[in-house]
Amino acid sequence: MKTLSPRSFATVTDLFHRVSGIRLGPQKQALVAGRLQKLADESGERDLDRYVERLSSGHAPAEEMTRLVDRLTTNETYFFREPQHFEDLARRAGAAPAGEYTVWSAASSSGEEAYSIAMVLAESRGSTHWQVIGTDLSTTVVDAARRGLYPLDRARLTPPPLLKRHCLKGTGEYAGQLLVSRELRERVSFRVANLMQPLPKDLPAFDVIFLRNVLIYFETDAKAAIVRRVIERLKPGGVLYTGHAESLSMLGLPLRALAPAVHVAA
Ligand SMILES: C[S@@+](CC[C@H](N)C(=O)[O-])C[C@H]1O[C@@H](n2cnc3c(N)ncnc32)[C@H](O)[C@@H]1O
């Protein structure tokens, strides 16, 4: 593997921080070099330091920056991750009054979280009016989310009856994969949105927001700013789920904890 000088590491992590708000520390040097290498090779520039110089000079095409952000974000996710939230959602959605029910998977990555929510809503709200919106910074994962095609092992925590009712098991060239049913895909929409910037104005007000396993990457101020921006989109009494490893205490936010990683606007 080619090397990345400390100067180029600082340049590229500053660029990435400016766009995403995520600060990658020195312990990520090898990881960053590894992920940059493929981008550099694809762009025809084999020297990593020269590649970084081109990116930071402003002469690189805009898509090159998008590819950098895609490559440096951590997109790991799977269906029914942290299952307690889905059990909680099933209870809430089942008990909520009839009418529109909207859920946002903010930082949805490749869509497994949004489709897990949709399976729960299909069960608890049936064919009534409900919708799920997924957003993410990375265009690559948003495109993957729209396809709804996944390796089967991402669904290992999915309750088997839900898997059977809402997903199709691939055969032939699709063996080992699952496709989310068309009915479910039609209820879930995905778009690119950066949580560090003002949110799209046409996002509706939400009954529930999932903001999980993304805050962990931000410094305190950015984390607090993101949560404030996101909870402005909650309906009164709406609920916010965060990842179980992500603490919101000490941030002075107008939220009250209902259970671990379950919050309601105070
Ligand atoms: C580890 S995944 C979490 C996926 C899912 N929420 C879960 O819990 O499994 C983190 C996602 O946050 C996204 N992300 C990082 N910074 C972001 C930002 N500033 N705005 C929107 N999404 C961001 C990444 O692209 C990535 O897909």
The ligand as a Tripos MOL2 file, in Angstrom:
@<TRIPOS>MOLECULE
LIG
   27    29     1     0     0
SMALL
NO_CHARGES

@<TRIPOS>ATOM
      1 C1        -23.0810    3.6860   10.7570 C.3       1 LIG1
      2 S1        -24.2730    4.3410    9.6380 S.3       1 LIG1
      3 C2        -25.7470    4.2240   10.6330 C.3       1 LIG1
      4 C3        -26.9030    3.6510    9.8620 C.3       1 LIG1
      5 C4        -28.1630    3.3980   10.6760 C.3       1 LIG1
      6 N1        -28.7030    4.6300   11.2240 N.3       1 LIG1
      7 C5        -27.9230    2.3990   11.7710 C.2       1 LIG1
      8 O1        -28.0010    2.7320   12.9480 O.co2     1 LIG1
      9 O2        -27.6350    1.2400   11.4480 O.co2     1 LIG1
     10 C6        -23.8890    6.0920    9.7140 C.3       1 LIG1
     11 C7        -24.4140    6.8570    8.5050 C.3       1 LIG1
     12 O3        -24.3470    8.2580    8.8050 O.3       1 LIG1
     13 C8        -24.1060    8.9300    7.5910 C.3       1 LIG1
     14 N2        -23.6120   10.2970    7.8740 N.ar      1 LIG1
     15 C9        -22.4000   10.6780    8.3410 C.ar      1 LIG1
     16 N3        -22.3120   12.0120    8.4360 N.ar      1 LIG1
     17 C10       -23.5050   12.5010    8.0110 C.ar      1 LIG1
     18 C11       -24.0300   13.8160    7.8520 C.ar      1 LIG1
     19 N4        -23.2980   14.8970    8.1420 N.pl3     1 LIG1
     20 N5        -25.2920   13.9310    7.3790 N.ar      1 LIG1
     21 C12       -26.0300   12.8520    7.0570 C.ar      1 LIG1
     22 N6        -25.5860   11.5880    7.1930 N.ar      1 LIG1
     23 C13       -24.3450   11.4060    7.6530 C.ar      1 LIG1
     24 C14       -23.0740    8.0570    6.8970 C.3       1 LIG1
     25 O4        -23.0470    8.3000    5.4950 O.3       1 LIG1
     26 C15       -23.5850    6.6610    7.2570 C.3       1 LIG1
     27 O5        -24.3770    6.1060    6.2380 O.3       1 LIG1
@<TRIPOS>BOND
     1     1     2 1
     2     2     3 1
     3     2    10 1
     4     3     4 1
     5     4     5 1
     6     5     6 1
     7     5     7 1
     8     7     8 2
     9     7     9 1
    10    10    11 1
    11    11    12 1
    12    11    26 1
    13    12    13 1
    14    13    14 1
    15    13    24 1
    16    14    15 ar
    17    14    23 ar
    18    15    16 ar
    19    16    17 ar
    20    17    18 ar
    21    17    23 ar
    22    18    19 1
    23    18    20 ar
    24    20    21 ar
    25    21    22 ar
    26    22    23 ar
    27    24    25 1
    28    24    26 1
    29    26    27 1
@<TRIPOS>SUBSTRUCTURE
     1 LIG1         1 GROUP 0 **** ****
